[in-house]
Amino acid sequence: MRAKTPKAVVTFATTSDAMAMEAAARTHGIPGRLIPVPSEIDAGCGLSWSAEASEREELLAAIAQHDIAHQGIYEVSMY
């Protein structure tokens, strides 16, 4: 049985912002992947970026460095 683990989840206002995150991640090796917004979070476009909670600081630094528009960042326990 899998256990839930803490994830850093970044939300976006628009689908284009989420796609910009995905493109930056591919180009710059930003950890994580694009997922549907978890039901615990009420946010924007329906897409979010998920990475291990331990990678939160790296994720925040990459978002700032590459000027990626986002709504918020949350910690959510997920599979």
mmCIF file of the C-alpha atoms, coordinates in Angstrom:
data_MODEL
# 
_entry.id   MODEL 
# 
loop_
_atom_site.group_PDB 
_atom_site.id 
_atom_site.type_symbol 
_atom_site.label_atom_id 
_atom_site.label_alt_id 
_atom_site.label_comp_id 
_atom_site.label_asym_id 
_atom_site.label_entity_id 
_atom_site.label_seq_id 
_atom_site.pdbx_PDB_ins_code 
_atom_site.Cartn_x 
_atom_site.Cartn_y 
_atom_site.Cartn_z 
_atom_site.occupancy 
_atom_site.B_iso_or_equiv 
_atom_site.pdbx_formal_charge 
_atom_site.auth_seq_id 
_atom_site.auth_comp_id 
_atom_site.auth_asym_id 
_atom_site.auth_atom_id 
_atom_site.pdbx_PDB_model_num 
ATOM 1  C CA . MET A 1 1  ? 0.000  0.000  0.000   1.00 0.00 ? 1  MET A CA 1 
ATOM 2  C CA . ARG A 1 2  ? 1.330  3.405  -0.962  1.00 0.00 ? 2  ARG A CA 1 
ATOM 3  C CA . ALA A 1 3  ? 1.534  6.112  1.642   1.00 0.00 ? 3  ALA A CA 1 
ATOM 4  C CA . LYS A 1 4  ? 0.766  9.775  1.142   1.00 0.00 ? 4  LYS A CA 1 
ATOM 5  C CA . THR A 1 5  ? 3.806  12.043 1.183   1.00 0.00 ? 5  THR A CA 1 
ATOM 6  C CA . PRO A 1 6  ? 4.051  15.823 1.446   1.00 0.00 ? 6  PRO A CA 1 
ATOM 7  C CA . LYS A 1 7  ? 4.249  17.648 -1.893  1.00 0.00 ? 7  LYS A CA 1 
ATOM 8  C CA . ALA A 1 8  ? 4.863  21.282 -2.763  1.00 0.00 ? 8  ALA A CA 1 
ATOM 9  C CA . VAL A 1 9  ? 2.016  22.306 -5.091  1.00 0.00 ? 9  VAL A CA 1 
ATOM 10 C CA . VAL A 1 10 ? 2.158  25.505 -7.135  1.00 0.00 ? 10 VAL A CA 1 
ATOM 11 C CA . THR A 1 11 ? -1.090 26.892 -8.553  1.00 0.00 ? 11 THR A CA 1 
ATOM 12 C CA . PHE A 1 12 ? -1.590 29.134 -11.574 1.00 0.00 ? 12 PHE A CA 1 
ATOM 13 C CA . ALA A 1 13 ? -4.236 31.650 -12.645 1.00 0.00 ? 13 ALA A CA 1 
ATOM 14 C CA . THR A 1 14 ? -4.136 30.598 -16.280 1.00 0.00 ? 14 THR A CA 1 
ATOM 15 C CA . THR A 1 15 ? -3.346 27.536 -18.348 1.00 0.00 ? 15 THR A CA 1 
ATOM 16 C CA . SER A 1 16 ? -0.655 29.539 -20.177 1.00 0.00 ? 16 SER A CA 1 
ATOM 17 C CA . ASP A 1 17 ? 1.123  30.172 -16.854 1.00 0.00 ? 17 ASP A CA 1 
ATOM 18 C CA . ALA A 1 18 ? 1.035  26.428 -16.129 1.00 0.00 ? 18 ALA A CA 1 
ATOM 19 C CA . MET A 1 19 ? 2.396  25.667 -19.609 1.00 0.00 ? 19 MET A CA 1 
ATOM 20 C CA . ALA A 1 20 ? 5.168  28.254 -19.087 1.00 0.00 ? 20 ALA A CA 1 
ATOM 21 C CA . MET A 1 21 ? 6.129  26.420 -15.904 1.00 0.00 ? 21 MET A CA 1 
ATOM 22 C CA . GLU A 1 22 ? 6.249  23.110 -17.755 1.00 0.00 ? 22 GLU A CA 1 
ATOM 23 C CA . ALA A 1 23 ? 8.402  24.602 -20.526 1.00 0.00 ? 23 ALA A CA 1 
ATOM 24 C CA . ALA A 1 24 ? 10.800 26.183 -18.007 1.00 0.00 ? 24 ALA A CA 1 
ATOM 25 C CA . ALA A 1 25 ? 11.027 22.878 -16.132 1.00 0.00 ? 25 ALA A CA 1 
ATOM 26 C CA . ARG A 1 26 ? 12.003 21.009 -19.303 1.00 0.00 ? 26 ARG A CA 1 
ATOM 27 C CA . THR A 1 27 ? 14.585 23.620 -20.266 1.00 0.00 ? 27 THR A CA 1 
ATOM 28 C CA . HIS A 1 28 ? 16.089 24.274 -16.830 1.00 0.00 ? 28 HIS A CA 1 
ATOM 29 C CA . GLY A 1 29 ? 15.622 20.961 -15.013 1.00 0.00 ? 29 GLY A CA 1 
ATOM 30 C CA . ILE A 1 30 ? 13.109 22.247 -12.454 1.00 0.00 ? 30 ILE A CA 1 
ATOM 31 C CA . PRO A 1 31 ? 11.833 19.332 -10.347 1.00 0.00 ? 31 PRO A CA 1 
ATOM 32 C CA . GLY A 1 32 ? 8.217  18.178 -10.466 1.00 0.00 ? 32 GLY A CA 1 
ATOM 33 C CA . ARG A 1 33 ? 5.403  17.644 -12.924 1.00 0.00 ? 33 ARG A CA 1 
ATOM 34 C CA . LEU A 1 34 ? 2.127  19.160 -14.081 1.00 0.00 ? 34 LEU A CA 1 
ATOM 35 C CA . ILE A 1 35 ? -0.974 17.723 -12.350 1.00 0.00 ? 35 ILE A CA 1 
ATOM 36 C CA . PRO A 1 36 ? -4.654 18.626 -11.888 1.00 0.00 ? 36 PRO A CA 1 
ATOM 37 C CA . VAL A 1 37 ? -5.183 20.936 -8.903  1.00 0.00 ? 37 VAL A CA 1 
ATOM 38 C CA . PRO A 1 38 ? -5.753 18.728 -5.815  1.00 0.00 ? 38 PRO A CA 1 
ATOM 39 C CA . SER A 1 39 ? -9.279 18.913 -4.413  1.00 0.00 ? 39 SER A CA 1 
ATOM 40 C CA . GLU A 1 40 ? -7.928 20.406 -1.158  1.00 0.00 ? 40 GLU A CA 1 
ATOM 41 C CA . ILE A 1 41 ? -6.974 23.574 -3.048  1.00 0.00 ? 41 ILE A CA 1 
ATOM 42 C CA . ASP A 1 42 ? -9.368 26.009 -4.703  1.00 0.00 ? 42 ASP A CA 1 
ATOM 43 C CA . ALA A 1 43 ? -7.386 27.752 -7.424  1.00 0.00 ? 43 ALA A CA 1 
ATOM 44 C CA . GLY A 1 44 ? -7.290 29.198 -10.892 1.00 0.00 ? 44 GLY A CA 1 
ATOM 45 C CA . CYS A 1 45 ? -6.983 27.216 -14.074 1.00 0.00 ? 45 CYS A CA 1 
ATOM 46 C CA . GLY A 1 46 ? -7.259 23.634 -12.836 1.00 0.00 ? 46 GLY A CA 1 
ATOM 47 C CA . LEU A 1 47 ? -3.589 22.796 -13.399 1.00 0.00 ? 47 LEU A CA 1 
ATOM 48 C CA . SER A 1 48 ? -0.808 22.870 -10.840 1.00 0.00 ? 48 SER A CA 1 
ATOM 49 C CA . TRP A 1 49 ? 2.840  21.897 -10.502 1.00 0.00 ? 49 TRP A CA 1 
ATOM 50 C CA . SER A 1 50 ? 3.776  19.227 -7.978  1.00 0.00 ? 50 SER A CA 1 
ATOM 51 C CA . ALA A 1 51 ? 7.226  18.486 -6.565  1.00 0.00 ? 51 ALA A CA 1 
ATOM 52 C CA . GLU A 1 52 ? 8.514  16.786 -3.438  1.00 0.00 ? 52 GLU A CA 1 
ATOM 53 C CA . ALA A 1 53 ? 8.115  19.025 -0.385  1.00 0.00 ? 53 ALA A CA 1 
ATOM 54 C CA . SER A 1 54 ? 11.870 18.747 0.162   1.00 0.00 ? 54 SER A CA 1 
ATOM 55 C CA . GLU A 1 55 ? 12.357 20.520 -3.205  1.00 0.00 ? 55 GLU A CA 1 
ATOM 56 C CA . ARG A 1 56 ? 10.201 23.524 -2.226  1.00 0.00 ? 56 ARG A CA 1 
ATOM 57 C CA . GLU A 1 57 ? 13.088 25.991 -1.890  1.00 0.00 ? 57 GLU A CA 1 
ATOM 58 C CA . GLU A 1 58 ? 14.603 24.918 -5.219  1.00 0.00 ? 58 GLU A CA 1 
ATOM 59 C CA . LEU A 1 59 ? 11.172 25.256 -6.810  1.00 0.00 ? 59 LEU A CA 1 
ATOM 60 C CA . LEU A 1 60 ? 10.601 28.749 -5.381  1.00 0.00 ? 60 LEU A CA 1 
ATOM 61 C CA . ALA A 1 61 ? 14.059 29.877 -6.505  1.00 0.00 ? 61 ALA A CA 1 
ATOM 62 C CA . ALA A 1 62 ? 13.415 28.611 -10.058 1.00 0.00 ? 62 ALA A CA 1 
ATOM 63 C CA . ILE A 1 63 ? 10.013 30.344 -10.197 1.00 0.00 ? 63 ILE A CA 1 
ATOM 64 C CA . ALA A 1 64 ? 11.618 33.628 -9.142  1.00 0.00 ? 64 ALA A CA 1 
ATOM 65 C CA . GLN A 1 65 ? 14.659 33.222 -11.406 1.00 0.00 ? 65 GLN A CA 1 
ATOM 66 C CA . HIS A 1 66 ? 12.574 32.489 -14.509 1.00 0.00 ? 66 HIS A CA 1 
ATOM 67 C CA . ASP A 1 67 ? 9.800  34.979 -13.605 1.00 0.00 ? 67 ASP A CA 1 
ATOM 68 C CA . ILE A 1 68 ? 7.031  32.374 -13.777 1.00 0.00 ? 68 ILE A CA 1 
ATOM 69 C CA . ALA A 1 69 ? 3.608  33.791 -12.890 1.00 0.00 ? 69 ALA A CA 1 
ATOM 70 C CA . HIS A 1 70 ? 1.837  31.741 -10.209 1.00 0.00 ? 70 HIS A CA 1 
ATOM 71 C CA . GLN A 1 71 ? -1.012 32.124 -7.706  1.00 0.00 ? 71 GLN A CA 1 
ATOM 72 C CA . GLY A 1 72 ? 0.335  30.327 -4.652  1.00 0.00 ? 72 GLY A CA 1 
ATOM 73 C CA . ILE A 1 73 ? 2.311  27.438 -3.251  1.00 0.00 ? 73 ILE A CA 1 
ATOM 74 C CA . TYR A 1 74 ? 0.877  24.892 -0.839  1.00 0.00 ? 74 TYR A CA 1 
ATOM 75 C CA . GLU A 1 75 ? 1.976  21.772 0.981   1.00 0.00 ? 75 GLU A CA 1 
ATOM 76 C CA . VAL A 1 76 ? -0.416 18.878 0.396   1.00 0.00 ? 76 VAL A CA 1 
ATOM 77 C CA . SER A 1 77 ? -0.146 15.207 1.335   1.00 0.00 ? 77 SER A CA 1 
ATOM 78 C CA . MET A 1 78 ? -0.608 13.170 -1.848  1.00 0.00 ? 78 MET A CA 1 
ATOM 79 C CA . TYR A 1 79 ? 0.143  9.769  -3.342  1.00 0.00 ? 79 TYR A CA 1 
# 
